[in-house]
């Protein structure tokens, strides 16, 4: 039952609001396919395996993370990136607000 409730929360995220919040992420990540910055492109991130963009040099920690970026995994990671993947190169402290994460995940889901 809890998974259904959380899944509903992500489905209720506002992609337009998430696009605004994503501006924080856009300093290091591009929403465009094939465009890596300090961080990898987030185009197509939902459903993609972690550390799978061949043209990006991931940290050893991220290479060994070995997860699929579904809504639940993104929610966990975006809450505390360095806590979830100790040793990641990502210095962003995370999005502590549940609604902000829901909205960003809804926006990321549109990047196909």
LINPE-V25794 format. One record per residue. N is the residue number from 1. RES is the residue in three letters. OMEGA is omega as a letter, one per 40 degrees, with the letter a starting at -180 (NA if undefined). Layout:
BEGIN
n->N res->RES omega->OMEGA
n->N res->RES omega->OMEGA
END
This chain:
BEGIN
n->1 res->UNK omega->a
n->2 res->UNK omega->i
n->3 res->UNK omega->i
n->4 res->UNK omega->i
n->5 res->UNK omega->i
n->6 res->UNK omega->i
n->7 res->UNK omega->i
n->8 res->UNK omega->i
n->9 res->UNK omega->i
n->10 res->UNK omega->i
n->11 res->UNK omega->a
n->12 res->UNK omega->i
n->13 res->UNK omega->a
n->14 res->UNK omega->a
n->15 res->UNK omega->i
n->16 res->UNK omega->i
n->17 res->UNK omega->i
n->18 res->UNK omega->i
n->19 res->UNK omega->i
n->20 res->UNK omega->i
n->21 res->UNK omega->a
n->22 res->UNK omega->i
n->23 res->UNK omega->i
n->24 res->UNK omega->a
n->25 res->UNK omega->a
n->26 res->UNK omega->i
n->27 res->UNK omega->a
n->28 res->UNK omega->a
n->29 res->UNK omega->i
n->30 res->UNK omega->i
n->31 res->UNK omega->a
n->32 res->UNK omega->i
n->33 res->UNK omega->i
n->34 res->UNK omega->a
n->35 res->UNK omega->i
n->36 res->UNK omega->i
n->37 res->UNK omega->i
n->38 res->UNK omega->i
n->39 res->UNK omega->a
n->40 res->UNK omega->i
n->41 res->UNK omega->i
n->42 res->UNK omega->i
n->43 res->UNK omega->i
n->44 res->UNK omega->a
n->45 res->UNK omega->a
n->46 res->UNK omega->a
n->47 res->UNK omega->a
n->48 res->UNK omega->i
n->49 res->UNK omega->i
n->50 res->UNK omega->i
n->51 res->UNK omega->a
n->52 res->UNK omega->i
n->53 res->UNK omega->a
n->54 res->UNK omega->a
n->55 res->UNK omega->i
n->56 res->UNK omega->a
n->57 res->UNK omega->a
n->58 res->UNK omega->i
n->59 res->UNK omega->i
n->60 res->UNK omega->i
n->61 res->UNK omega->a
n->62 res->UNK omega->i
n->63 res->UNK omega->a
n->64 res->UNK omega->a
n->65 res->UNK omega->i
n->66 res->UNK omega->i
n->67 res->UNK omega->i
n->68 res->UNK omega->a
n->69 res->UNK omega->i
n->70 res->UNK omega->a
n->71 res->UNK omega->a
n->72 res->UNK omega->a
n->73 res->UNK omega->i
n->74 res->UNK omega->i
n->75 res->UNK omega->i
n->76 res->UNK omega->a
n->77 res->UNK omega->a
n->78 res->UNK omega->i
n->79 res->UNK omega->a
n->80 res->UNK omega->a
n->81 res->UNK omega->a
n->82 res->UNK omega->i
n->83 res->UNK omega->a
n->84 res->UNK omega->i
n->85 res->UNK omega->i
n->86 res->UNK omega->a
n->87 res->UNK omega->i
n->88 res->UNK omega->i
n->89 res->UNK omega->a
n->90 res->UNK omega->a
n->91 res->UNK omega->i
n->92 res->UNK omega->a
n->93 res->UNK omega->i
n->94 res->UNK omega->i
n->95 res->UNK omega->a
n->96 res->UNK omega->a
n->97 res->UNK omega->a
n->98 res->UNK omega->a
n->99 res->UNK omega->i
n->100 res->UNK omega->i
n->101 res->UNK omega->i
n->102 res->UNK omega->a
n->103 res->UNK omega->i
n->104 res->UNK omega->i
n->105 res->UNK omega->i
n->106 res->UNK omega->i
n->107 res->UNK omega->i
n->108 res->UNK omega->i
n->109 res->UNK omega->i
n->110 res->UNK omega->a
n->111 res->UNK omega->a
n->112 res->UNK omega->NA
END
